[in-house]
Amino acid sequence: MAETAAAIDRACVEGYQAIVLVAPPKALAHLRSAISASVRAAVIGELDKDLTGMPVDDIARHLAV
């Protein structure tokens, strides 16, 4: 999870200002504790679902705002 948190942190440094975290519930809990304060400030939403293995159209429906 530390590698994922570091990658998200780099994205913030590179200019991402709004981040939505999507991960299975347990992974999302671990990710929340691993991200930096600057990433936490950029998080505008979370979805605690496992979307792996889902067709792209189904993923798009889950992420539609």
CORWO-V182002 format. One record per run of one state. SS is the DSSP state (~ for helix, > for strand, _ for the rest). FROM is the first residue (numbers start at 1). LEN is the number of residues. If there is no record, write none. Layout:
ss: {SS:SS}
from: {FROM:FROM}
len: {LEN:LEN}
//
This chain:
ss: {_:~:_:>:_:~:_:~:>:_:~:_}
from: {1:2:14:19:23:25:35:37:43:48:56:64}
len: {1:12:5:4:2:10:2:6:5:8:8:2}
//
